Amino acid sequence: MSYIIAFVSFSESSKEFPVQCFRTDLKAGDEVIVRRGDGKLRFARIAQLRYLNWDCNGRIECRREEIALDYSGNIVLPKKSPVHIGVSTP
């Protein structure tokens, strides 16, 4: 079974990390919100997308522009996150 794997980089590093992606509308250069393996949410940029049979710890929750920020500046994800678009399933 193939999965869409996004290789993302975080602002403090140029190193790429593989994460699960359940969307077919994303492309390299898009800014996204990633839930890391430890549960923390982080802003990231997609470097590349590949179809691989990998089981990654992190995943893309949504595009950066789909979030809201609360009064403390914390990320508020859209309902039904992670957002699924296209023919992809967890």
Stockholm file with secondary structure:
# STOCKHOLM 1.0

chainA/1-90         MSYIIAFVSFSESSKEFPVQCFRTDLKAGDEVIVRRGDGKLRFARIAQLRYLNWDCNGRIECRREEIALDYSGNIVLPKKSPVHIGVSTP
#=GR chainA/1-90 SS CCEEEEEEECTTCCCCEEEEECBSSCCTTCEEEEECTTSCEEEEEEEEEEEECCCCSCEEEEEGGGCEECTTSCEECCTTCSCCBSSCCC
#=GC SS_cons        CCEEEEEEECTTCCCCEEEEECBSSCCTTCEEEEECTTSCEEEEEEEEEEEECCCCSCEEEEEGGGCEECTTSCEECCTTCSCCBSSCCC
//
